[in-house]
Amino acid sequence: MKLQTKFGLGILIVFTLLAVSIATTSFLWVDHTTIRDAQARVQLHIQASWEIFNSKLERMQAAMEVLARDQQVREFLQNSYDPNLALKTRIYLELLRQSQSMDVLNVMDSTGRVLLRTRAPHLANDVVTDDPVVSRALTTRKLAVGTIILPPERLRREGDELVARCLENGGELRGMMQTVAVPILAEDRLLGVVQVGSLVNGASEKVDRIRNTVFQNAQYNGKPLGTATIFMGDVRISTNVLDTQGKRAVGTRASPEVAQRVLVEGKPWTGRAWVVDTWYLAQYDPLYDPDGRIIGMLYVGELEQKYLDLRTQALALFLAVIFAGMLLAFVIFFLIVRSIVEPIQQLAYATQRLAAGDLTYRIADVPRGTTQDEVKNLARSFNAMAEELQQQREQIEDDRRALEKLNEDLQTTNRNYMEMLGFVAHELKNPLSSAIMNVHTVKDGYVGPLNDTQKAALESVAKSLRYFREMIANYLDLSRLEKGELRVKPIRLELQSEVIAPIVEGLARSLQEKRMTLDNQVPATFELRADRDLLRIVYDNLLSNAIKYGREGGKIVLSAQPTDRSVTLSVWNEGDGIPPDKMNLLFKKFSRIPGKSSAGKKGTGLGLYICKEIIEKHGGKIWAESQVGAWTKFSFELPN
């Protein structure tokens, strides 16, 4: 693919990603803004709806303030026993009730007992002090207003027509009523209370007035733009929401989520609401009686589809402008980039040749273009770089050949060294063993008595010879390791009899000389799978070190801990221990740890290195633990 095509594709991808990002951000912003504004409008609508809902109370309150000064009502309260006066007052108040479009107009005495009901069947003599509005008017001797729930018995006494209306609008035997009660006073004496009320159940004019005032009774795509509902509890008792048959959806219930939020928690609910068959952006507010109890809800909602369509239109216009601008920018940018890319295509090809390893390729001519001077400089730099790289590669090739020759020489030298080391160590091994035996024979007095000075001198010779023997053994093992001759041949063996006992027997003289005791806790019948000869080398090195660096008169402990898959063997001895900062030197070749315990003691620094190599060839691992001034423990784990 040409460089120009690659650049064009890259620009297209960048602009596409940018367009997608802008489109996503725009969608989220427009969606959030539209819904937020819609919900803000709904909250304004609910405020206006409350004013309309309460306007009926305000009109009734104004009428009752006038009625409180009515002389005929006062006269009736002072002479309620007069049947003619009672009839006259009832007719008078009934005309007033009808003229004010009210459902209830009652007169009570100062104890709350009903003296007169204007609505048939004109029942009286029941006490209604459980009515919070009447109770407040009697208690405070001031006008009281509120929305209350009439229980079934009270509703029946107020009039059969009211019971029928409640049953038709929600199937309820209770009624919700907006009511006003005004006390009638005569020279600071309470004569009684007059109460007027308007039943909310089935009061379609209330919710229709809210809809007509707030939403102008507008339609959108054949559906009402706005709806309003008054709930008693969670049941619609007055609504202009229509059901699927086109009738007012009285008797239907609010969703459990809304009921919990509004009726139980006493908080407004704002959001998307599925009303019968359509989504509305709605708000539900709790409706309280004068005693602060939640008795229902006031709902107002606006059709969501209107805002979704507005959002879609706004987003479409917004994105159209954005994409048009981005398309124009893409065309201009592509033309500019193409004028820059074409002059450097030859450089791109030269770079590919260089990356493929062709360091002899050079740029002969620089293409014509708007960036000719810059490309010339770049071409000269490229040729200089290619020349330098070619020289460096030739030098690296020469150095590589020299290193290969040096490596071959070193391998030959090391091989000759290891062969010589193995030969010399092997040739010295037998004479040295014989010399050690003869020295001990003379020192122990088998060829004649010796004085103390002579014994001390021979003991010094014996120690040097033993060190020499140990060094030869280590160098022989190292030679076998370096030449790859130290191969593991595992067999099933008894650790105590085949490995530990021969090593302990060979070191018995050294243990006696240092007055050390050996606590061998390895069971006599303990078995494992390992190379017997190599395992002897490991135990010989670890026990020799325990004797050499252990405390004189101290203790050495051998132990074995088997598991399902492995066995852990250890050699523990009392002594000066190993400092923590020196632990990393233990298993390195030719490494010896300086310290008080090693002062005056000779060693090759190979024993632990050889142990490590042997254990790892078995597929195991070896480590050391120590407490300075107290003890040292070497442990190794072998697969079982």
C-alpha positions in Angstrom: 0.0 0.0 0.0 1.4 3.4 -0.9 2.3 5.8 1.8 -0.2 8.3 0.5 -3.0 5.7 0.8 -1.9 4.9 4.3 -1.9 8.5 5.3 -5.4 8.9 3.7 -6.7 5.9 5.6 -5.2 7.2 8.8 -6.8 10.6 8.4 -10.1 9.0 7.6 -9.9 6.8 10.7 -9.0 9.8 12.9 -11.8 11.9 11.5 -14.2 9.0 11.8 -13.3 8.5 15.4 -13.6 12.2 16.0 -17.0 12.3 14.3 -18.2 9.3 16.4 -17.0 10.9 19.6 -18.6 14.2 18.8 -21.9 12.5 17.8 -21.9 10.5 21.0 -21.2 13.5 23.1 -23.8 15.5 21.2 -26.4 12.8 21.7 -25.8 12.5 25.4 -25.8 16.3 25.8 -28.9 16.9 23.8 -30.7 13.9 25.5 -29.7 15.1 28.9 -30.6 18.7 28.2 -34.0 17.9 26.6 -35.1 15.5 29.3 -33.8 17.9 32.0 -35.8 20.8 30.5 -38.8 18.6 30.2 -38.7 17.6 33.8 -38.2 21.2 34.8 -41.3 22.1 32.9 -43.3 19.3 34.6 -42.2 20.6 38.0 -43.6 24.1 36.9 -46.7 22.4 35.7 -47.3 20.7 39.1 -47.0 24.0 40.9 -49.6 25.5 38.6 -51.8 22.4 39.1 -51.7 22.9 42.9 -52.8 26.4 42.5 -55.8 25.3 40.4 -56.5 22.4 42.8 -56.6 24.8 45.8 -58.6 27.5 44.0 -61.8 25.6 44.8 -60.9 25.8 48.5 -60.2 29.5 48.2 -63.6 30.1 46.6 -65.3 28.1 49.3 -63.3 29.9 52.0 -64.5 33.3 50.6 -68.1 32.1 50.6 -67.9 30.8 54.1 -66.4 34.0 55.5 -69.5 35.8 54.2 -71.8 33.0 55.6 -70.2 33.3 59.0 -71.8 36.7 59.3 -75.2 35.6 58.0 -78.0 36.6 60.5 -80.3 33.7 59.6 -77.6 31.1 60.3 -77.0 32.7 63.7 -80.7 32.8 64.5 -81.0 29.1 63.6 -78.1 28.1 65.9 -79.7 30.0 68.7 -83.1 28.4 68.1 -82.4 25.1 66.4 -85.3 23.5 68.2 -87.8 25.5 66.0 -88.8 23.2 63.2 -90.1 26.0 61.0 -86.9 27.9 61.4 -84.9 24.7 60.6 -86.9 24.1 57.4 -86.5 27.7 56.3 -82.7 27.7 57.0 -82.3 24.4 55.2 -84.0 25.7 52.1 -82.0 28.9 52.3 -78.6 27.0 52.6 -79.6 24.5 50.0 -80.0 27.2 47.4 -76.7 28.6 48.5 -75.0 25.2 48.1 -76.4 24.7 44.6 -75.4 28.2 43.6 -71.8 27.7 44.7 -71.6 24.2 43.1 -70.8 22.5 46.4 -71.7 18.9 47.4 -72.0 19.4 51.2 -73.3 22.2 53.4 -73.8 21.2 57.0 -74.5 23.0 60.3 -73.1 21.7 63.6 -73.6 22.9 67.2 -70.7 23.8 69.5 -70.1 20.1 70.3 -69.8 19.0 66.7 -73.2 17.4 66.5 -74.9 17.8 63.1 -78.0 20.0 63.4 -78.8 20.3 59.7 -77.7 18.8 56.3 -79.0 20.5 53.2 -78.6 17.4 51.0 -81.1 14.6 51.0 -81.8 12.4 53.0 -81.1 15.3 55.5 -79.8 13.1 58.3 -78.7 14.8 61.5 -77.7 14.3 65.1 -74.4 12.4 64.4 -71.2 13.8 65.9 -68.4 14.6 63.4 -65.6 15.7 65.6 -63.4 13.0 64.0 -63.4 15.3 61.0 -60.1 17.1 61.3 -61.4 20.3 59.6 -64.5 20.5 61.9 -62.3 19.6 64.9 -59.9 22.5 64.1 -62.7 25.0 63.7 -64.2 24.0 67.0 -60.9 24.0 68.8 -59.3 27.2 67.4 -62.6 29.0 66.7 -61.1 30.0 63.4 -61.9 29.1 59.8 -60.3 25.8 58.9 -59.7 24.3 55.4 -58.3 21.1 54.0 -58.8 17.9 52.0 -60.1 14.9 54.0 -61.2 11.3 53.6 -64.8 10.6 54.4 -65.3 7.1 55.8 -68.1 5.0 54.3 -70.6 5.7 57.2 -70.1 9.4 57.0 -70.3 9.4 53.2 -73.7 7.6 53.3 -75.1 10.1 55.8 -73.9 13.0 53.5 -76.1 11.7 50.6 -76.8 8.6 48.5 -75.8 10.4 45.3 -72.3 10.9 46.7 -71.9 7.2 47.5 -72.9 6.3 44.0 -70.4 8.8 42.5 -67.6 7.3 44.6 -68.5 3.8 43.5 -68.6 4.9 39.8 -65.2 6.7 40.1 -62.8 4.2 41.5 -65.1 1.6 43.2 -64.5 3.2 46.6 -67.0 3.5 49.5 -64.9 6.3 50.9 -64.8 9.8 49.5 -62.2 12.5 49.2 -63.5 16.0 49.9 -62.2 19.5 49.9 -63.9 21.2 52.8 -64.0 24.5 54.7 -65.5 24.9 58.2 -66.1 28.3 59.8 -67.1 28.9 63.5 -70.2 31.0 64.2 -69.5 33.3 67.2 -71.8 35.6 69.2 -70.1 37.9 71.6 -67.1 35.5 71.9 -69.4 32.6 72.5 -69.2 29.6 70.1 -72.7 29.0 68.6 -71.6 26.3 66.2 -69.8 25.5 62.9 -70.9 25.6 59.3 -69.1 23.2 56.9 -69.1 23.2 53.2 -67.4 20.6 51.0 -66.8 19.6 47.4 -66.3 15.9 46.6 -63.1 15.1 44.6 -64.2 11.6 43.4 -65.4 12.0 39.8 -64.7 15.8 39.8 -63.6 15.8 36.2 -63.8 19.5 36.0 -60.9 19.9 38.4 -58.4 17.8 36.4 -59.8 19.1 33.1 -59.2 22.7 34.3 -55.6 21.7 35.1 -55.1 20.3 31.7 -56.8 23.1 29.9 -55.0 25.8 31.8 -51.5 24.2 31.8 -51.5 22.5 28.4 -54.2 24.4 26.6 -55.9 21.0 25.9 -53.3 20.4 23.2 -53.0 17.2 21.3 -49.8 15.6 19.9 -50.0 12.8 17.3 -53.6 12.1 18.3 -52.8 11.9 22.1 -53.4 14.4 24.8 -50.2 16.5 25.3 -50.8 16.7 29.1 -52.8 14.8 31.7 -53.7 15.3 35.3 -55.0 13.0 38.0 -56.1 13.1 41.6 -55.5 9.9 43.6 -57.1 8.7 46.8 -54.3 6.5 48.1 -53.0 4.9 44.9 -56.4 4.8 43.1 -57.3 7.3 40.4 -60.6 8.9 41.5 -60.5 11.9 39.1 -58.5 11.9 35.9 -58.5 12.8 32.3 -56.1 9.9 31.4 -58.0 7.7 29.0 -58.0 3.9 29.0 -57.7 1.8 25.9 -61.4 2.2 25.2 -61.3 6.0 25.4 -62.9 6.3 28.8 -61.5 8.0 31.8 -59.2 5.6 33.6 -60.7 6.0 37.1 -60.2 3.0 39.4 -56.7 2.2 38.0 -53.8 2.3 40.3 -50.4 4.0 40.4 -47.2 1.8 40.0 -45.8 0.3 43.2 -42.6 2.3 42.8 -44.6 5.6 42.7 -46.8 4.5 45.6 -43.8 3.6 47.8 -42.0 6.9 47.1 -45.0 9.2 47.5 -47.5 7.5 49.8 -45.0 5.8 52.1 -41.9 8.0 52.0 -43.8 11.2 51.5 -41.5 12.5 48.7 -42.4 13.7 45.3 -41.7 11.4 42.4 -40.4 12.8 39.1 -39.5 10.8 36.0 -40.8 8.7 33.1 -44.2 7.1 33.9 -46.1 4.5 31.9 -49.6 5.9 31.9 -52.1 3.3 30.5 -50.3 2.9 27.1 -48.0 5.8 26.7 -44.8 7.2 28.4 -45.3 10.6 30.1 -42.8 12.8 31.9 -44.6 13.0 35.1 -44.6 14.3 38.7 -46.5 12.9 41.6 -46.9 15.0 44.8 -48.3 13.7 48.1 -51.7 15.1 49.2 -52.0 15.7 53.0 -55.0 16.1 55.2 -55.0 18.8 58.0 -53.5 16.3 60.5 -50.5 15.7 58.2 -51.5 12.3 57.0 -50.9 11.4 53.4 -54.3 10.6 51.8 -53.5 10.7 48.1 -51.5 12.2 45.3 -51.7 14.9 42.7 -50.3 13.9 39.3 -49.5 15.9 36.2 -47.7 14.5 33.1 -46.6 15.7 29.7 -46.3 13.4 26.7 -42.7 12.2 26.4 -42.8 11.6 22.7 -43.0 15.4 22.0 -39.6 15.9 23.7 -38.1 12.8 22.0 -39.1 14.2 18.6 -37.7 17.6 19.6 -34.5 15.9 20.7 -34.2 13.9 17.5 -34.7 17.0 15.3 -32.2 19.0 17.3 -29.7 16.2 17.2 -30.2 15.7 13.5 -29.6 19.4 12.8 -26.6 19.5 15.1 -25.0 16.5 13.7 -25.6 17.6 10.1 -23.7 20.8 10.8 -20.9 19.0 12.5 -20.5 16.3 9.8 -20.6 18.9 7.0 -17.9 20.9 8.7 -15.8 17.8 9.4 -16.2 16.6 5.8 -14.9 20.0 4.5 -12.1 19.9 7.0 -11.2 16.3 5.9 -11.0 17.3 2.3 -8.8 20.3 2.9 -6.5 18.4 5.3 -6.2 15.4 2.9 -5.1 17.7 0.1 -2.5 19.4 2.4 -1.2 16.0 3.6 -1.0 14.6 0.1 1.2 17.5 -0.9 3.5 16.6 1.9 3.4 12.8 1.6 4.2 12.5 -2.1 7.7 14.0 -1.9 8.7 11.6 0.8 7.4 8.4 -0.8 10.9 7.6 -2.1 12.3 8.2 1.3 9.7 5.7 2.7 10.8 3.1 0.1 14.4 3.7 1.0 13.6 3.2 4.6 11.9 -0.1 3.8 15.0 -1.3 1.9 17.1 -0.3 4.9 14.8 -2.1 7.3 15.1 -5.2 5.1 18.8 -5.1 5.6 19.9 -3.6 2.3 22.5 -1.0 3.7 23.9 -0.4 0.2 20.8 1.4 -1.1 21.2 5.2 -1.5 18.7 7.9 -2.5 19.9 9.4 -5.9 17.3 12.0 -6.7 15.0 14.0 -4.5 11.4 14.3 -5.9 9.9 17.7 -6.7 7.5 19.1 -4.2 6.5 21.9 -1.9 9.0 20.6 0.7 11.9 20.0 -1.6 14.6 21.6 0.6 13.5 19.7 3.7 13.4 16.4 1.8 16.9 17.1 0.4 18.2 17.5 3.9 16.4 14.4 4.9 17.8 12.4 2.0 21.3 13.5 2.8 20.8 12.5 6.4 19.4 9.2 5.3 22.4 8.5 3.0 24.8 9.4 5.8 23.0 7.2 8.2 23.0 4.3 5.8 26.7 4.7 5.2 27.3 4.8 8.9 25.2 1.7 9.5 27.0 -0.2 6.8 30.3 0.6 8.3 29.0 -0.4 11.8 27.7 -3.7 10.5 31.0 -4.5 8.8 32.8 -3.7 12.1 30.2 -5.7 14.1 30.8 -8.7 11.7 34.6 -8.4 12.2 34.1 -8.2 16.0 31.8 -11.2 15.9 34.3 -13.3 14.0 37.0 -12.3 16.5 34.7 -13.2 19.4 33.9 -16.6 17.9 37.6 -17.3 17.5 38.3 -16.1 21.1 35.4 -18.2 22.4 36.8 -21.3 20.6 40.2 -20.7 22.1 38.7 -20.2 25.6 36.7 -23.4 25.3 39.8 -25.3 24.2 41.8 -23.8 27.0 39.1 -24.5 29.6 38.8 -28.1 28.3 42.5 -28.6 28.5 42.5 -27.1 31.9 39.7 -29.3 33.2 41.4 -32.4 31.7 44.7 -31.5 33.3 43.0 -30.7 36.6 41.2 -34.0 36.6 44.3 -35.9 35.6 46.5 -34.3 38.2 43.9 -34.7 41.0 43.3 -38.3 40.1 47.0 -39.1 40.1 47.5 -37.4 43.4 44.6 -39.0 45.1 46.0 -42.5 45.8 49.5 -41.3 46.9 47.9 -38.7 49.1 45.7 -41.3 50.8 48.7 -43.5 51.4 50.6 -40.5 52.9 47.8 -39.7 55.2 47.6 -43.3 56.5 51.4 -43.4 57.0 51.4 -40.1 58.9 48.6 -41.3 61.2 50.5 -44.6 61.7 53.6 -42.8 62.8 51.7 -40.2 64.9 49.7 -42.9 66.7 53.0 -44.7 67.8 52.7 -47.8 65.8 56.3 -47.6 64.6 57.7 -46.3 67.9 57.0 -43.8 70.6 57.0 -40.1 69.9 57.3 -37.1 72.1 54.6 -34.4 72.2 56.5 -32.0 69.9 56.8 -34.8 67.3 53.1 -35.7 67.6 52.1 -32.0 67.2 54.3 -31.7 64.1 52.8 -34.9 62.6 49.2 -33.7 63.4 49.9 -30.5 61.5 51.1 -32.5 58.6 48.0 -34.8 58.8 45.7 -31.7 58.8 47.4 -30.3 55.7 47.2 -33.6 54.0 43.5 -34.0 54.8 42.9 -30.5 53.4 44.9 -31.5 50.4 42.7 -34.6 50.0 39.5 -32.6 50.4 40.7 -30.1 47.8 41.6 -32.9 45.4 38.2 -34.5 45.9 36.5 -31.1 45.2 38.5 -30.5 42.1 37.8 -34.0 40.8 34.1 -33.4 41.3 34.3 -29.9 39.7 36.2 -31.4 36.7 33.4 -34.0 36.3 30.8 -31.2 36.6 32.4 -28.9 34.0 32.9 -31.8 31.5 29.4 -33.0 32.0 30.4 -36.3 33.3 28.5 -36.0 36.6 25.3 -37.8 35.6 22.6 -38.8 38.0 21.8 -42.5 38.2 19.0 -42.8 40.8 18.3 -46.0 42.6 16.1 -47.0 45.6 18.5 -46.9 48.6 18.5 -46.8 52.4 19.8 -43.4 53.4 21.3 -44.5 56.8 23.2 -47.6 55.8 24.2 -46.7 52.2 25.0 -43.0 52.5 25.3 -41.5 56.0 27.0 -44.4 57.8 30.1 -44.6 55.5 30.5 -40.8 55.6 30.2 -40.6 59.4 32.7 -43.5 59.7 35.2 -41.6 57.6 34.7 -38.4 59.6 34.8 -40.1 63.1 38.4 -39.0 63.8 37.5 -35.3 63.0 34.5 -35.5 65.3 36.6 -36.9 68.1 39.3 -34.3 67.6 36.7 -31.5 68.0 34.8 -33.4 70.8 31.5 -33.0 68.8 28.5 -35.2 69.2 26.4 -36.4 66.3 22.6 -36.8 66.8 21.5 -38.9 63.8 17.7 -38.7 63.7 17.4 -40.4 60.3 15.5 -43.7 60.7 17.5 -46.8 59.9 15.0 -48.0 57.4 14.4 -44.6 55.7 14.5 -45.0 51.9 14.5 -42.6 49.0 15.4 -42.5 45.3 18.7 -40.9 44.5 22.2 -41.4 43.1 24.1 -43.0 46.0 27.6 -41.8 45.1 26.5 -38.2 44.4 24.4 -38.1 47.7 27.6 -39.2 49.5 29.4 -36.3 48.1 26.7 -34.0 49.4 26.6 -35.4 52.9 30.4 -35.5 53.0 30.6 -31.8 52.1 27.8 -30.8 54.5 29.1 -32.9 57.4 32.7 -31.8 56.8 31.6 -28.1 56.9 29.6 -28.8 60.1 32.7 -30.2 61.8 35.0 -27.6 60.4 33.0 -24.5 61.2 30.9 -25.9 64.1 31.6 -25.1 67.8 34.2 -27.3 69.5 32.3 -29.7 71.9 29.1 -28.8 70.1 26.4 -30.8 68.5 25.5 -31.9 65.0 21.9 -33.1 64.1 20.9 -35.1 61.0 17.2 -35.3 60.1 14.8 -36.4 57.4 11.2 -35.2 56.8 9.2 -37.0 54.2 6.1 -35.7 52.4 3.8 -37.2 49.7 5.9 -35.8 46.8 9.4 -35.0 48.3 11.8 -35.5 51.2 13.6 -32.8 53.1 17.1 -33.7 54.5 19.0 -31.4 56.8 22.4 -31.0 58.6 22.3 -28.8 61.7 25.2 -27.8 63.8 26.0 -25.4 66.7 28.4 -22.6 65.8 28.9 -19.0 65.1 26.3 -18.9 62.3 26.3 -17.0 59.0 25.5 -13.3 58.8 22.3 -12.6 56.8 24.2 -10.4 54.3 26.6 -13.2 53.5 24.0 -15.9 52.8 24.0 -15.1 49.1 27.7 -16.1 48.8 27.2 -19.7 50.1 26.6 -21.6 46.9 28.8 -19.7 44.5 31.9 -21.2 43.0 35.2 -20.5 44.8 33.3 -18.4 47.3 34.3 -18.4 51.0 32.7 -16.4 53.8 35.1 -14.4 55.9 34.5 -14.5 59.6 35.6 -15.7 63.0 34.5 -19.3 62.4 36.5 -19.5 59.2 39.7 -17.9 60.5 42.7 -20.2 60.0 40.6 -22.8 58.2 41.5 -23.7 54.6 39.0 -24.4 51.9 38.5 -24.4 48.1 35.1 -22.7 48.1 33.8 -25.5 45.9 32.0 -27.8 48.3 28.6 -26.0 48.6 28.7 -25.2 44.8 29.1 -28.9 44.0 26.3 -29.8 46.5 24.0 -27.3 44.7 24.8 -28.7 41.3 24.2 -32.3 42.5 20.9 -31.5 44.2 19.6 -29.5 41.2 20.6 -32.4 38.8 18.3 -34.5 41.0 15.5 -32.0 40.4 15.7 -30.7 44.0 16.8 -27.5 45.7 19.1 -26.6 48.6 19.1 -23.7 51.0 20.6 -22.5 54.3 19.3 -21.0 57.5 21.2 -19.6 60.4 21.1 -17.7 63.7 24.2 -15.7 64.2 26.1 -16.8 67.3 23.9 -19.9 67.7 23.5 -22.4 64.8 23.6 -23.1 61.1 21.3 -25.5 59.1 21.7 -26.7 55.5 18.6 -28.3 54.0 17.9 -29.9 50.7 14.8 -31.2 49.1 14.6 -34.2 46.7 11.6 -35.5 44.8 10.3 -38.7 46.3 
